[in-house]
């Protein structure tokens, strides 16, 4: 019964969009320059340094139907956050997730159409405020 429940939960998570919790070493979010670029330096991957982590928003030429927002939490207490993005005047959010120092939360969404070069921003909401990345674009 436990395996069936785990398989059902995994299938539900996959259908709703990918969610990942991992150690920060596995995250590309660990570096963010003062002008909002990750280590890649590409305009399709933008970031914001926060007091307790890094928020990254990414589109991928190799997987043009996916869009990602990632929060790499490097300090502070456990908080409940939701991730999202803005694109073409619309805003999309995930549900809320608890995250502790040393963890990474990533949310991805499937998009259809030619959205790749449209400007979009990554969003992070929590009870204490709202943060966003600079615009990701081609």
C-alpha positions in Angstrom: 0.0 0.0 0.0 2.8 2.4 0.8 4.5 1.9 -2.6 1.1 2.6 -4.3 0.6 5.7 -2.3 4.2 6.9 -3.0 3.7 6.2 -6.7 0.4 8.1 -6.7 2.0 11.1 -5.0 4.9 11.1 -7.4 2.6 11.0 -10.4 0.5 13.8 -9.0 3.6 16.0 -8.4 4.8 15.3 -11.9 1.4 16.2 -13.4 1.3 19.5 -11.4 4.8 20.5 -12.3 8.2 19.6 -10.9 9.2 20.4 -7.4 12.7 19.7 -6.1 14.2 20.0 -2.6 18.0 19.5 -2.5 21.2 20.7 -1.0 22.5 24.0 -2.3 25.5 22.3 -3.8 23.2 20.8 -6.4 21.8 24.2 -7.3 22.9 26.6 -10.0 21.4 29.3 -7.9 24.5 29.6 -5.6 26.0 32.5 -7.6 24.4 35.7 -8.6 26.3 38.7 -9.8 25.5 42.3 -8.7 23.8 42.9 -12.1 21.5 39.9 -11.8 23.2 37.2 -13.8 24.0 33.6 -12.8 27.4 32.0 -13.6 26.2 31.3 -17.2 25.9 35.1 -17.9 23.0 34.4 -20.3 20.0 36.7 -20.4 17.6 33.7 -20.3 18.8 33.0 -16.7 18.5 35.9 -14.2 18.8 36.1 -10.4 18.4 38.2 -7.3 20.5 37.9 -4.2 18.4 38.1 -1.0 19.6 38.3 2.6 19.0 34.6 3.1 19.5 33.1 -0.4 19.3 33.5 -4.1 16.2 33.6 -6.4 16.8 32.4 -10.0 14.4 32.5 -13.0 15.4 30.5 -16.1 14.3 29.6 -19.6 16.2 26.9 -21.5 17.0 26.8 -25.2 17.4 23.0 -24.9 13.9 22.6 -23.4 11.9 25.5 -24.7 8.6 24.4 -23.3 9.8 24.7 -19.6 10.2 27.7 -17.4 11.8 27.5 -13.9 12.0 29.6 -10.7 14.3 28.4 -8.0 15.0 29.6 -4.4 18.3 28.5 -2.8 18.0 29.3 0.9 21.3 29.9 2.5 20.4 31.2 6.0 17.6 32.2 8.4 14.8 30.2 9.9 12.3 27.9 8.1 9.8 29.8 6.1 6.8 29.0 3.8 7.3 30.4 0.3 5.6 30.2 -3.0 7.4 30.6 -6.3 6.1 32.0 -9.6 6.8 34.0 -12.7 5.3 36.8 -14.7 5.0 36.6 -18.5 3.0 38.6 -21.0 1.0 40.4 -18.4 0.0 37.3 -16.4 1.3 35.9 -13.1 1.5 32.2 -12.2 2.3 30.9 -8.7 2.9 27.5 -7.2 1.5 26.4 -3.9 3.3 27.2 -0.7 6.4 25.1 0.4 8.3 25.1 3.6 12.0 25.6 3.2 14.9 25.6 5.7 18.4 27.0 5.5 20.6 24.8 3.2 17.7 23.7 1.0 16.6 24.6 -2.5 13.0 24.7 -3.8 12.5 24.7 -7.5 9.2 24.9 -9.4 8.9 24.5 -13.1 6.0 25.0 -15.5 5.3 23.7 -19.0 4.5 26.4 -21.6 3.4 26.1 -25.1 4.0 28.6 -27.9 6.8 31.0 -28.7 7.4 32.4 -25.2 11.1 31.9 -25.1 12.1 35.5 -26.0 9.3 37.3 -24.1 10.5 39.0 -21.0 9.6 37.1 -17.8 10.5 37.5 -14.1 10.9 35.0 -11.3 8.8 35.6 -8.2 9.1 34.6 -4.5 6.3 35.4 -2.0 6.4 34.7 1.7 4.6 36.1 4.8 7.3 38.9 5.1 7.4 40.1 1.6 7.7 39.7 -2.1 10.9 39.5 -4.3 11.5 39.2 -8.0 14.4 38.7 -10.4 15.4 41.0 -13.3 13.7 40.1 -16.6 14.9 37.0 -18.4 14.8 37.3 -22.2 16.7 36.3 -25.4 
